[in-house]
Amino acid sequence: MTETPERGYNTADVYKHLKAAVDMAVGPGEYQHGKLDELHTNIIDYATKKITAIRPASVKVVVTCTIVQNSGDGFHISNTTLWDDSTDSVVTFKFQNQSMNIVVSAYLVHS
Amino acid sequence: MTHETNECAMQPSIMHKFRASVAQPILHSILHAELAHAVYMAEHVEALGTKLGVEISSRLASEPGWDRYKFITNVVVSQPGPGSRMSSSCVWDSNCDSVVRESFVSPNIRCTASVFAIYCY
């Protein structure tokens, strides 16, 4: 995890907020398709609020959350970015329990 | 009389704004071309995801007028079985930034591609 104070934020802090968002929302949860909405909303809202607060105004934030049922079937998530590596960052947090896989990514783009 | 180019446009001109109506068919054609006969195979899925992401972002970046846009392409490839859901939230300038999504589902593979286009002032 690189420290990037010159960008106006720290990717370690972003990671911390993503992790906190998932930990707070999931608890001991099982995958229930009906509760997905609530889970998504909680994670995304918390993460967005916290990350937006720590970044400078010239940085735009995109937070994505993908939740996949842990059924043994395979899946793969990839990000491709066409941007400026010296000013933009992506931070990803992965979580897995018996019933679900959660991948939360925060993209911070300098504009 | 001298003319100076404005290098710091606060917004793209209407013709150069990223539009989902233009981007969506591009995504659709790429996904269908690559995945129509694809079968999910764990050893190849990483390369497939990367290939889709690179192809999508380079095609979109080469569209006329979108050279000031930065693109974030998120590709989720899975077997058709598990339930899944993706959500996102964006703190940006809705006058010029946008997202476009496209899915492809077949009995052998499932794929969703999302592209976030962010304007660089």
gemmi code that builds the backbone of each chain (N, CA, C; Angstrom):
import gemmi

chains = {
    "A": [
        ("MET", (0.864, -1.178, 0.000), (0.000, 0.000, 0.000), (0.905, 1.233, 0.000)),
        ("THR", (0.873, 1.974, -1.095), (1.788, 3.120, -1.179), (1.221, 4.326, -0.445)),
        ("GLU", (2.110, 5.054, 0.181), (1.693, 6.307, 0.817), (1.701, 7.386, -0.239)),
        ("THR", (0.659, 8.134, -0.386), (0.636, 9.140, -1.450), (0.155, 10.476, -0.922)),
        ("PRO", (0.886, 11.017, 0.042), (0.434, 12.285, 0.616), (0.430, 13.422, -0.390)),
        ("GLU", (1.283, 13.330, -1.446), (1.311, 14.444, -2.397), (0.025, 14.513, -3.214)),
        ("ARG", (-0.765, 13.444, -3.220), (-2.035, 13.496, -3.948), (-3.122, 14.102, -3.083)),
        ("GLY", (-2.816, 14.344, -1.826), (-3.801, 14.945, -0.940), (-4.556, 13.929, -0.120)),
        ("TYR", (-4.285, 12.649, -0.310), (-4.944, 11.617, 0.490), (-3.974, 10.453, 0.608)),
        ("ASN", (-4.328, 9.521, 1.437), (-3.478, 8.381, 1.718), (-4.222, 7.109, 1.336)),
        ("THR", (-3.640, 6.275, 0.462), (-4.382, 5.081, 0.043), (-4.601, 4.114, 1.203)),
        ("ALA", (-3.743, 4.175, 2.214), (-3.948, 3.319, 3.383), (-5.228, 3.712, 4.118)),
        ("ASP", (-5.509, 5.001, 4.162), (-6.748, 5.459, 4.800), (-7.956, 5.021, 3.992)),
        ("VAL", (-7.843, 5.084, 2.677), (-8.951, 4.667, 1.816), (-9.252, 3.192, 2.059)),
        ("TYR", (-8.197, 2.375, 2.123), (-8.350, 0.939, 2.372), (-9.052, 0.703, 3.712)),
        ("LYS", (-8.630, 1.471, 4.700), (-9.206, 1.349, 6.045), (-10.715, 1.624, 6.008)),
        ("HIS", (-11.120, 2.624, 5.245), (-12.547, 2.970, 5.173), (-13.339, 1.913, 4.421)),
        ("LEU", (-12.748, 1.334, 3.373), (-13.439, 0.285, 2.632), (-13.656, -0.925, 3.534)),
        ("LYS", (-12.607, -1.261, 4.283), (-12.693, -2.410, 5.185), (-13.747, -2.161, 6.262)),
        ("ALA", (-13.728, -0.962, 6.812), (-14.696, -0.632, 7.872), (-16.123, -0.696, 7.334)),
        ("ALA", (-16.303, -0.257, 6.094), (-17.639, -0.270, 5.499), (-18.174, -1.692, 5.415)),
        ("VAL", (-17.331, -2.611, 4.976), (-17.773, -3.996, 4.827), (-17.971, -4.645, 6.191)),
        ("ASP", (-17.023, -4.456, 7.089), (-17.134, -5.063, 8.423), (-18.403, -4.615, 9.128)),
        ("MET", (-18.705, -3.338, 8.989), (-19.863, -2.789, 9.670), (-21.161, -3.327, 9.049)),
        ("ALA", (-21.170, -3.469, 7.737), (-22.416, -3.852, 7.068), (-22.688, -5.346, 7.147)),
        ("VAL", (-21.631, -6.143, 7.102), (-21.835, -7.583, 6.967), (-22.106, -8.257, 8.295)),
        ("GLY", (-21.284, -8.038, 9.286), (-21.438, -8.772, 10.543), (-21.311, -10.257, 10.242)),
        ("PRO", (-22.160, -11.083, 10.821), (-22.094, -12.524, 10.571), (-23.006, -12.960, 9.428)),
        ("GLY", (-23.293, -12.021, 8.507), (-24.352, -12.226, 7.529), (-24.214, -13.417, 6.594)),
        ("GLU", (-25.331, -13.935, 6.194), (-25.400, -14.973, 5.168), (-25.870, -14.321, 3.882)),
        ("TYR", (-25.617, -14.938, 2.759), (-26.066, -14.363, 1.493), (-27.570, -14.545, 1.374)),
        ("GLN", (-28.276, -13.440, 1.354), (-29.718, -13.507, 1.101), (-30.001, -12.510, 0.007)),
        ("HIS", (-30.500, -12.990, -1.092), (-30.672, -12.116, -2.237), (-31.572, -10.928, -1.924)),
        ("GLY", (-32.537, -11.151, -1.026), (-33.441, -10.057, -0.677), (-32.779, -8.950, 0.124)),
        ("LYS", (-31.712, -9.306, 0.853), (-31.064, -8.285, 1.689), (-29.905, -7.605, 0.986)),
        ("LEU", (-29.680, -7.988, -0.254), (-28.537, -7.437, -0.981), (-28.584, -5.921, -1.085)),
        ("ASP", (-29.783, -5.413, -1.361), (-29.941, -3.966, -1.528), (-29.410, -3.213, -0.328)),
        ("GLU", (-29.834, -3.711, 0.846), (-29.461, -3.033, 2.087), (-27.953, -3.113, 2.310)),
        ("LEU", (-27.413, -4.272, 2.029), (-25.980, -4.478, 2.203), (-25.196, -3.538, 1.295)),
        ("HIS", (-25.591, -3.500, 0.034), (-24.927, -2.623, -0.925), (-25.002, -1.176, -0.482)),
        ("THR", (-26.219, -0.762, -0.111), (-26.412, 0.636, 0.272), (-25.541, 0.988, 1.458)),
        ("ASN", (-25.531, 0.116, 2.472), (-24.735, 0.415, 3.655), (-23.252, 0.538, 3.338)),
        ("ILE", (-22.750, -0.427, 2.576), (-21.320, -0.408, 2.261), (-20.969, 0.824, 1.439)),
        ("ILE", (-21.712, 1.026, 0.378), (-21.382, 2.105, -0.556), (-21.536, 3.472, 0.111)),
        ("ASP", (-22.611, 3.650, 0.837), (-22.834, 4.968, 1.449), (-21.741, 5.298, 2.446)),
        ("TYR", (-21.429, 4.342, 3.288), (-20.392, 4.584, 4.297), (-19.046, 4.855, 3.643)),
        ("ALA", (-18.670, 3.994, 2.716), (-17.363, 4.148, 2.078), (-17.273, 5.469, 1.318)),
        ("THR", (-18.318, 5.804, 0.585), (-18.281, 7.040, -0.198), (-18.167, 8.251, 0.708)),
        ("LYS", (-18.947, 8.253, 1.759), (-18.934, 9.395, 2.673), (-17.549, 9.589, 3.279)),
        ("LYS", (-16.956, 8.485, 3.736), (-15.661, 8.595, 4.402), (-14.556, 8.986, 3.431)),
        ("ILE", (-14.573, 8.392, 2.252), (-13.506, 8.666, 1.297), (-13.630, 10.075, 0.747)),
        ("THR", (-14.850, 10.504, 0.489), (-15.046, 11.854, -0.017), (-14.523, 12.887, 0.973)),
        ("ALA", (-14.639, 12.576, 2.261), (-14.190, 13.530, 3.267), (-12.676, 13.679, 3.327)),
        ("ILE", (-11.943, 12.653, 2.904), (-10.486, 12.746, 3.059), (-9.757, 13.145, 1.783)),
        ("ARG", (-10.511, 13.358, 0.710), (-9.783, 13.665, -0.516), (-9.895, 15.154, -0.864)),
        ("PRO", (-8.914, 15.706, -1.607), (-9.022, 17.120, -2.012), (-10.126, 17.294, -3.042)),
        ("ALA", (-10.615, 18.504, -3.171), (-11.789, 18.757, -4.013), (-11.551, 18.466, -5.485)),
        ("SER", (-10.298, 18.446, -5.912), (-10.038, 18.224, -7.333), (-10.063, 16.744, -7.701)),
        ("VAL", (-10.300, 15.883, -6.727), (-10.290, 14.441, -6.992), (-11.717, 13.913, -7.015)),
        ("LYS", (-12.063, 13.228, -8.098), (-13.394, 12.612, -8.196), (-13.302, 11.177, -7.678)),
        ("VAL", (-14.380, 10.721, -7.089), (-14.370, 9.400, -6.440), (-15.427, 8.503, -7.065)),
        ("VAL", (-15.054, 7.271, -7.373), (-16.023, 6.273, -7.802), (-15.834, 5.073, -6.884)),
        ("VAL", (-16.908, 4.648, -6.227), (-16.822, 3.467, -5.356), (-17.728, 2.398, -5.945)),
        ("THR", (-17.177, 1.197, -6.164), (-18.014, 0.122, -6.680), (-17.981, -1.039, -5.693)),
        ("CYS", (-19.099, -1.747, -5.615), (-19.188, -2.886, -4.707), (-19.806, -4.042, -5.472)),
        ("THR", (-19.115, -5.171, -5.529), (-19.655, -6.348, -6.199), (-19.769, -7.450, -5.166)),
        ("ILE", (-20.967, -8.023, -5.071), (-21.177, -9.115, -4.110), (-21.601, -10.342, -4.902)),
        ("VAL", (-20.848, -11.430, -4.740), (-21.136, -12.660, -5.469), (-21.361, -13.773, -4.461)),
        ("GLN", (-22.378, -14.540, -4.704), (-22.687, -15.653, -3.826), (-21.558, -16.674, -3.840)),
        ("ASN", (-21.226, -17.203, -2.684), (-20.127, -18.152, -2.599), (-20.673, -19.560, -2.790)),
        ("SER", (-20.845, -19.939, -4.039), (-21.469, -21.229, -4.301), (-20.468, -22.250, -4.796)),
        ("GLY", (-19.200, -21.868, -4.847), (-18.202, -22.781, -5.383), (-17.936, -22.531, -6.852)),
        ("ASP", (-18.893, -21.866, -7.515), (-18.670, -21.530, -8.921), (-17.664, -20.391, -9.023)),
        ("GLY", (-16.989, -20.356, -10.127), (-15.922, -19.373, -10.273), (-16.413, -18.022, -10.754)),
        ("PHE", (-15.648, -16.992, -10.397), (-15.908, -15.670, -10.965), (-14.613, -14.894, -10.945)),
        ("HIS", (-14.568, -13.849, -11.744), (-13.357, -13.041, -11.827), (-13.747, -11.596, -12.048)),
        ("ILE", (-13.094, -10.708, -11.321), (-13.375, -9.281, -11.472), (-12.089, -8.592, -11.884)),
        ("SER", (-12.166, -7.783, -12.921), (-10.956, -7.058, -13.308), (-11.277, -5.593, -13.548)),
        ("ASN", (-10.275, -4.746, -13.303), (-10.410, -3.317, -13.593), (-9.368, -2.936, -14.612)),
        ("THR", (-9.765, -2.157, -15.576), (-8.780, -1.608, -16.506), (-8.961, -0.112, -16.458)),
        ("THR", (-7.881, 0.603, -16.292), (-8.029, 2.052, -16.203), (-7.162, 2.731, -17.240)),
        ("LEU", (-7.749, 3.746, -17.853), (-6.997, 4.536, -18.824), (-6.916, 5.913, -18.190)),
        ("TRP", (-5.813, 6.159, -17.475), (-5.727, 7.413, -16.747), (-4.274, 7.787, -16.525)),
        ("ASP", (-4.031, 8.685, -15.617), (-2.674, 9.134, -15.346), (-2.202, 8.464, -14.049)),
        ("ASP", (-1.285, 7.522, -14.172), (-0.822, 6.770, -13.004), (-0.212, 7.625, -11.920)),
        ("SER", (0.304, 8.781, -12.293), (0.975, 9.589, -11.275), (-0.017, 10.355, -10.400)),
        ("THR", (-1.253, 10.505, -10.847), (-2.200, 11.284, -10.035), (-3.422, 10.482, -9.589)),
        ("ASP", (-3.655, 9.330, -10.209), (-4.889, 8.598, -9.930), (-4.586, 7.273, -9.232)),
        ("SER", (-5.527, 6.816, -8.392), (-5.305, 5.544, -7.687), (-6.557, 4.708, -7.609)),
        ("VAL", (-6.340, 3.418, -7.424), (-7.446, 2.513, -7.130), (-7.064, 1.726, -5.876)),
        ("VAL", (-8.037, 1.557, -4.995), (-7.809, 0.772, -3.777), (-8.912, -0.273, -3.718)),
        ("THR", (-8.544, -1.525, -3.487), (-9.531, -2.606, -3.489), (-9.485, -3.364, -2.175)),
        ("PHE", (-10.665, -3.698, -1.671), (-10.752, -4.509, -0.463), (-11.576, -5.743, -0.792)),
        ("LYS", (-11.055, -6.921, -0.464), (-11.765, -8.169, -0.732), (-12.158, -8.832, 0.580)),
        ("PHE", (-13.350, -9.357, 0.603), (-13.848, -10.015, 1.804), (-14.536, -11.298, 1.404)),
        ("GLN", (-14.350, -12.334, 2.192), (-15.019, -13.588, 1.870), (-15.493, -14.255, 3.141)),
        ("ASN", (-16.736, -14.714, 3.137), (-17.139, -15.600, 4.222), (-17.798, -16.819, 3.591)),
        ("GLN", (-18.481, -17.608, 4.377), (-18.984, -18.879, 3.840), (-20.016, -18.698, 2.756)),
        ("SER", (-20.741, -17.602, 2.811), (-21.848, -17.465, 1.869), (-21.616, -16.436, 0.782)),
        ("MET", (-20.687, -15.513, 0.978), (-20.519, -14.516, -0.072), (-19.109, -13.973, -0.207)),
        ("ASN", (-18.854, -13.443, -1.397), (-17.602, -12.758, -1.687), (-17.946, -11.305, -1.966)),
        ("ILE", (-17.225, -10.415, -1.308), (-17.485, -8.992, -1.528), (-16.194, -8.339, -1.988)),
        ("VAL", (-16.287, -7.586, -3.068), (-15.116, -6.839, -3.534), (-15.533, -5.377, -3.652)),
        ("VAL", (-14.876, -4.534, -2.885), (-15.176, -3.097, -2.918), (-13.957, -2.375, -3.473)),
        ("SER", (-14.181, -1.522, -4.457), (-13.053, -0.767, -5.023), (-13.363, 0.706, -4.975)),
        ("ALA", (-12.351, 1.482, -4.672), (-12.494, 2.934, -4.711), (-11.499, 3.463, -5.732)),
        ("TYR", (-11.993, 4.230, -6.692), (-11.131, 4.851, -7.698), (-11.084, 6.337, -7.399)),
        ("LEU", (-9.893, 6.862, -7.286), (-9.754, 8.299, -7.035), (-9.060, 8.908, -8.244)),
        ("VAL", (-9.782, 9.776, -8.930), (-9.313, 10.299, -10.205), (-9.124, 11.805, -10.110)),
        ("HIS", (-7.955, 12.243, -10.424), (-7.687, 13.676, -10.376), (-8.198, 14.321, -11.657)),
        ("SER", (-8.963, 15.390, -11.506), (-9.480, 16.031, -12.712), (-9.116, 17.504, -12.712)),
    ],
    "B": [
        ("MET", (-4.949, 40.260, -35.258), (-5.851, 39.568, -34.327), (-5.272, 38.191, -34.042)),
        ("THR", (-5.151, 37.867, -32.779), (-4.629, 36.527, -32.463), (-5.722, 35.696, -31.805)),
        ("HIS", (-5.655, 34.396, -32.076), (-6.618, 33.490, -31.444), (-5.858, 32.553, -30.522)),
        ("GLU", (-6.387, 32.359, -29.340), (-5.724, 31.416, -28.425), (-6.669, 30.269, -28.125)),
        ("THR", (-6.118, 29.072, -28.116), (-6.963, 27.916, -27.797), (-7.167, 27.848, -26.300)),
        ("ASN", (-8.362, 27.592, -25.884), (-8.629, 27.436, -24.460), (-8.247, 26.024, -24.044)),
        ("GLU", (-7.184, 25.896, -23.266), (-6.691, 24.577, -22.902), (-7.404, 24.005, -21.694)),
        ("CYS", (-8.139, 24.838, -20.975), (-8.746, 24.351, -19.749), (-10.253, 24.477, -19.857)),
        ("ALA", (-10.873, 23.578, -20.603), (-12.319, 23.639, -20.787), (-13.003, 23.127, -19.530)),
        ("MET", (-13.946, 23.874, -19.013), (-14.624, 23.455, -17.793), (-15.664, 22.384, -18.071)),
        ("GLN", (-16.013, 22.252, -19.338), (-16.990, 21.235, -19.714), (-16.722, 20.843, -21.153)),
        ("PRO", (-16.990, 19.614, -21.494), (-16.831, 19.269, -22.908), (-17.936, 19.948, -23.716)),
        ("SER", (-17.664, 20.217, -24.978), (-18.729, 20.762, -25.830), (-19.775, 19.676, -26.010)),
        ("ILE", (-20.947, 20.071, -26.401), (-22.062, 19.122, -26.473), (-21.750, 17.948, -27.403)),
        ("MET", (-20.964, 18.195, -28.423), (-20.658, 17.122, -29.366), (-19.610, 16.170, -28.802)),
        ("HIS", (-18.855, 16.622, -27.816), (-17.773, 15.809, -27.300), (-18.080, 15.231, -25.926)),
        ("LYS", (-19.296, 15.362, -25.508), (-19.643, 14.816, -24.203), (-19.786, 13.302, -24.315)),
        ("PHE", (-19.321, 12.585, -23.286), (-19.451, 11.138, -23.284), (-20.924, 10.780, -23.203)),
        ("ARG", (-21.414, 10.064, -24.172), (-22.826, 9.719, -24.169), (-23.010, 8.212, -24.157)),
        ("ALA", (-23.878, 7.750, -23.279), (-24.147, 6.320, -23.191), (-24.714, 5.790, -24.498)),
        ("SER", (-25.463, 6.627, -25.216), (-26.080, 6.171, -26.460), (-25.035, 5.826, -27.513)),
        ("VAL", (-23.857, 6.442, -27.384), (-22.772, 6.128, -28.322), (-21.933, 4.975, -27.780)),
        ("ALA", (-21.724, 4.963, -26.473), (-20.831, 3.963, -25.877), (-21.480, 2.585, -25.748)),
        ("GLN", (-22.767, 2.574, -25.473), (-23.443, 1.295, -25.241), (-23.315, 0.323, -26.408)),
        ("PRO", (-23.584, 0.739, -27.645), (-23.424, -0.198, -28.764), (-21.994, -0.708, -28.908)),
        ("ILE", (-21.032, 0.107, -28.537), (-19.631, -0.339, -28.619), (-19.399, -1.469, -27.621)),
        ("LEU", (-19.861, -1.257, -26.405), (-19.720, -2.299, -25.378), (-20.431, -3.569, -25.818)),
        ("HIS", (-21.629, -3.391, -26.323), (-22.444, -4.527, -26.745), (-21.722, -5.340, -27.808)),
        ("SER", (-21.158, -4.642, -28.783), (-20.519, -5.370, -29.880), (-19.256, -6.082, -29.407)),
        ("ILE", (-18.510, -5.464, -28.512), (-17.293, -6.115, -28.020), (-17.635, -7.360, -27.206)),
        ("LEU", (-18.602, -7.232, -26.312), (-18.954, -8.384, -25.478), (-19.479, -9.530, -26.337)),
        ("HIS", (-20.333, -9.202, -27.281), (-20.886, -10.269, -28.107), (-19.836, -10.913, -28.978)),
        ("ALA", (-18.927, -10.110, -29.496), (-17.888, -10.673, -30.367), (-16.973, -11.616, -29.580)),
        ("GLU", (-16.625, -11.223, -28.358), (-15.668, -12.024, -27.598), (-16.308, -13.209, -26.884)),
        ("LEU", (-17.578, -13.068, -26.506), (-18.157, -14.059, -25.593), (-19.195, -14.979, -26.197)),
        ("ALA", (-19.585, -14.722, -27.442), (-20.677, -15.504, -28.028), (-20.426, -17.000, -27.943)),
        ("HIS", (-19.165, -17.397, -28.125), (-18.882, -18.833, -28.080), (-17.974, -19.183, -26.912)),
        ("ALA", (-17.898, -18.294, -25.928), (-16.959, -18.529, -24.834), (-17.581, -19.421, -23.771)),
        ("VAL", (-16.717, -20.172, -23.114), (-17.127, -21.000, -21.987), (-16.261, -20.583, -20.809)),
        ("TYR", (-16.841, -20.487, -19.638), (-16.061, -20.082, -18.466), (-15.033, -21.161, -18.151)),
        ("MET", (-13.769, -20.760, -18.163), (-12.703, -21.701, -17.774), (-11.754, -20.969, -16.841)),
        ("ALA", (-11.592, -21.500, -15.653), (-10.854, -20.780, -14.608), (-9.447, -20.375, -15.032)),
        ("GLU", (-8.803, -21.225, -15.816), (-7.409, -20.907, -16.151), (-7.305, -19.794, -17.188)),
        ("HIS", (-8.389, -19.506, -17.887), (-8.329, -18.474, -18.931), (-9.083, -17.205, -18.577)),
        ("VAL", (-9.799, -17.246, -17.459), (-10.704, -16.122, -17.208), (-9.966, -14.819, -16.908)),
        ("GLU", (-8.793, -14.954, -16.291), (-8.039, -13.721, -15.995), (-7.649, -13.010, -17.285)),
        ("ALA", (-7.148, -13.786, -18.219), (-6.741, -13.194, -19.500), (-7.951, -12.630, -20.232)),
        ("LEU", (-9.081, -13.324, -20.122), (-10.293, -12.853, -20.793), (-10.754, -11.518, -20.225)),
        ("GLY", (-10.774, -11.438, -18.895), (-11.193, -10.194, -18.248), (-10.299, -9.036, -18.637)),
        ("THR", (-9.007, -9.292, -18.644), (-8.056, -8.240, -19.015), (-8.246, -7.843, -20.464)),
        ("LYS", (-8.408, -8.826, -21.326), (-8.563, -8.541, -22.752), (-9.806, -7.687, -23.005)),
        ("LEU", (-10.908, -8.055, -22.346), (-12.132, -7.280, -22.517), (-11.936, -5.853, -22.027)),
        ("GLY", (-11.331, -5.726, -20.869), (-11.128, -4.391, -20.298), (-10.280, -3.514, -21.188)),
        ("VAL", (-9.194, -4.088, -21.696), (-8.295, -3.304, -22.550), (-8.990, -2.936, -23.856)),
        ("GLU", (-9.704, -3.882, -24.429), (-10.355, -3.598, -25.708), (-11.428, -2.534, -25.553)),
        ("ILE", (-12.224, -2.658, -24.493), (-13.277, -1.681, -24.271), (-12.691, -0.296, -24.047)),
        ("SER", (-11.719, -0.187, -23.178), (-11.207, 1.161, -22.893), (-10.487, 1.754, -24.082)),
        ("SER", (-9.789, 0.934, -24.854), (-9.090, 1.544, -25.993), (-10.062, 1.938, -27.098)),
        ("ARG", (-11.124, 1.156, -27.284), (-12.110, 1.545, -28.296), (-12.813, 2.842, -27.912)),
        ("LEU", (-13.153, 2.952, -26.639), (-13.859, 4.166, -26.210), (-12.936, 5.375, -26.280)),
        ("ALA", (-11.680, 5.168, -25.894), (-10.750, 6.305, -25.897), (-10.466, 6.804, -27.302)),
        ("SER", (-10.639, 5.946, -28.289), (-10.338, 6.370, -29.653), (-11.531, 7.030, -30.336)),
        ("GLU", (-12.659, 7.085, -29.655), (-13.813, 7.773, -30.234), (-13.504, 9.265, -30.352)),
        ("PRO", (-13.918, 9.883, -31.446), (-13.602, 11.301, -31.636), (-14.209, 12.173, -30.538)),
        ("GLY", (-13.418, 13.049, -29.993), (-13.913, 14.008, -29.002), (-13.760, 13.559, -27.573)),
        ("TRP", (-13.401, 12.295, -27.327), (-13.324, 11.816, -25.958), (-11.888, 11.747, -25.451)),
        ("ASP", (-11.008, 12.536, -26.035), (-9.604, 12.437, -25.643), (-9.327, 13.037, -24.272)),
        ("ARG", (-10.237, 13.841, -23.745), (-10.012, 14.388, -22.405), (-10.668, 13.545, -21.318)),
        ("TYR", (-11.178, 12.416, -21.696), (-11.832, 11.556, -20.727), (-10.876, 10.494, -20.213)),
        ("LYS", (-11.005, 10.198, -18.921), (-10.303, 9.050, -18.358), (-11.355, 7.946, -18.202)),
        ("PHE", (-10.968, 6.699, -18.456), (-11.936, 5.605, -18.420), (-11.561, 4.573, -17.377)),
        ("ILE", (-12.559, 4.171, -16.600), (-12.380, 3.074, -15.648), (-13.309, 1.971, -16.115)),
        ("THR", (-12.747, 0.831, -16.473), (-13.559, -0.279, -16.977), (-13.519, -1.401, -15.968)),
        ("ASN", (-14.691, -1.828, -15.542), (-14.798, -2.883, -14.555), (-15.486, -4.066, -15.227)),
        ("VAL", (-14.827, -5.220, -15.256), (-15.406, -6.375, -15.939), (-15.575, -7.506, -14.929)),
        ("VAL", (-16.777, -8.021, -14.818), (-17.030, -9.158, -13.926), (-17.423, -10.333, -14.794)),
        ("VAL", (-16.639, -11.414, -14.729), (-16.933, -12.608, -15.521), (-17.229, -13.738, -14.547)),
        ("SER", (-18.322, -14.461, -14.773), (-18.592, -15.555, -13.850), (-19.287, -16.698, -14.568)),
        ("GLN", (-19.326, -17.835, -13.870), (-20.147, -18.933, -14.355), (-21.603, -18.539, -14.125)),
        ("PRO", (-22.516, -19.133, -14.853), (-23.895, -18.661, -14.770), (-24.583, -18.938, -13.438)),
        ("GLY", (-23.980, -19.748, -12.573), (-24.665, -20.158, -11.357), (-24.913, -19.121, -10.274)),
        ("PRO", (-23.841, -18.547, -9.692), (-24.028, -17.777, -8.461), (-24.817, -16.495, -8.649)),
        ("GLY", (-25.562, -16.137, -7.604), (-26.243, -14.848, -7.626), (-25.229, -13.761, -7.390)),
        ("SER", (-25.409, -12.629, -8.014), (-24.463, -11.543, -7.765), (-25.119, -10.216, -8.058)),
        ("ARG", (-24.497, -9.163, -7.529), (-25.030, -7.827, -7.744), (-23.898, -6.827, -7.632)),
        ("MET", (-23.984, -5.813, -8.450), (-22.951, -4.797, -8.395), (-23.609, -3.445, -8.225)),
        ("SER", (-23.015, -2.606, -7.398), (-23.553, -1.254, -7.266), (-22.388, -0.290, -7.206)),
        ("SER", (-22.677, 0.968, -7.453), (-21.594, 1.945, -7.394), (-22.155, 3.292, -7.003)),
        ("SER", (-21.260, 4.130, -6.506), (-21.660, 5.496, -6.244), (-20.512, 6.385, -6.690)),
        ("CYS", (-20.845, 7.528, -7.219), (-19.819, 8.371, -7.818), (-19.937, 9.798, -7.323)),
        ("VAL", (-18.809, 10.356, -6.956), (-18.775, 11.765, -6.577), (-18.046, 12.465, -7.708)),
        ("TRP", (-18.820, 13.080, -8.580), (-18.217, 13.660, -9.788), (-19.068, 14.799, -10.302)),
        ("ASP", (-18.795, 15.212, -11.504), (-19.522, 16.308, -12.122), (-20.490, 15.701, -13.136)),
        ("SER", (-21.765, 15.672, -12.783), (-22.709, 14.962, -13.658), (-22.945, 15.670, -14.991)),
        ("ASN", (-22.417, 16.882, -15.137), (-22.529, 17.546, -16.442), (-21.675, 16.863, -17.493)),
        ("CYS", (-20.575, 16.273, -17.053), (-19.690, 15.696, -18.064), (-19.297, 14.244, -17.807)),
        ("ASP", (-19.490, 13.764, -16.576), (-19.071, 12.399, -16.276), (-20.255, 11.460, -16.347)),
        ("SER", (-19.973, 10.201, -16.674), (-21.094, 9.288, -16.877), (-20.646, 7.839, -16.763)),
        ("VAL", (-21.619, 6.951, -16.694), (-21.322, 5.523, -16.625), (-22.174, 4.797, -17.669)),
        ("VAL", (-21.640, 3.729, -18.199), (-22.413, 2.906, -19.117), (-22.150, 1.441, -18.760)),
        ("ARG", (-23.200, 0.621, -18.826), (-23.067, -0.779, -18.430), (-23.665, -1.675, -19.500)),
        ("GLU", (-23.088, -2.846, -19.639), (-23.628, -3.809, -20.582), (-23.384, -5.196, -20.027)),
        ("SER", (-24.360, -6.080, -20.204), (-24.208, -7.451, -19.722), (-24.323, -8.427, -20.860)),
        ("PHE", (-23.684, -9.563, -20.674), (-23.830, -10.649, -21.644), (-24.083, -11.923, -20.844)),
        ("VAL", (-25.132, -12.648, -21.203), (-25.451, -13.889, -20.494), (-25.639, -14.999, -21.507)),
        ("SER", (-24.985, -16.130, -21.247), (-25.233, -17.309, -22.081), (-25.228, -18.505, -21.140)),
        ("PRO", (-25.606, -19.671, -21.593), (-25.595, -20.827, -20.680), (-24.196, -21.163, -20.145)),
        ("ASN", (-23.148, -20.647, -20.789), (-21.791, -21.036, -20.393), (-21.010, -19.974, -19.649)),
        ("ILE", (-21.461, -18.735, -19.758), (-20.663, -17.664, -19.161), (-21.541, -16.444, -18.955)),
        ("ARG", (-21.146, -15.665, -17.971), (-21.906, -14.436, -17.701), (-20.906, -13.312, -17.505)),
        ("CYS", (-21.198, -12.173, -18.090), (-20.222, -11.089, -18.005), (-20.945, -9.751, -17.918)),
        ("THR", (-20.465, -8.892, -17.037), (-20.994, -7.528, -16.973), (-19.826, -6.567, -17.055)),
        ("ALA", (-19.939, -5.601, -17.946), (-18.879, -4.599, -18.072), (-19.466, -3.236, -17.740)),
        ("SER", (-18.763, -2.494, -16.880), (-19.195, -1.127, -16.564), (-18.054, -0.199, -16.907)),
        ("VAL", (-18.386, 0.903, -17.516), (-17.343, 1.880, -17.831), (-17.734, 3.218, -17.213)),
        ("PHE", (-16.828, 3.757, -16.418), (-17.018, 5.084, -15.834), (-16.144, 6.043, -16.631)),
        ("ALA", (-16.759, 7.089, -17.158), (-15.994, 8.052, -17.954), (-15.889, 9.340, -17.158)),
        ("ILE", (-14.677, 9.772, -16.904), (-14.448, 10.946, -16.076), (-13.692, 11.996, -16.869)),
        ("TYR", (-14.277, 13.188, -16.918), (-13.696, 14.268, -17.704), (-12.576, 14.938, -16.941)),
        ("CYS", (-11.505, 15.225, -17.655), (-10.340, 15.859, -17.051), (-10.292, 17.314, -17.509)),
        ("TYR", (-10.470, 18.229, -16.581), (-10.570, 19.650, -16.980), (-9.257, 20.228, -17.497)),
    ],
}
model = gemmi.Model(1)
for chain_id, residues in chains.items():
    chain = gemmi.Chain(chain_id)
    for i, (resn, *xyz) in enumerate(residues, 1):
        res = gemmi.Residue()
        res.name, res.seqid = resn, gemmi.SeqId(i, " ")
        for name, pos in zip(("N", "CA", "C"), xyz):
            atom = gemmi.Atom()
            atom.name, atom.element = name, gemmi.Element(name[0])
            atom.pos, atom.b_iso = gemmi.Position(*pos), 0.0
            res.add_atom(atom)
        chain.add_residue(res)
    model.add_chain(chain)
structure = gemmi.Structure()
structure.add_model(model)
structure.setup_entities()
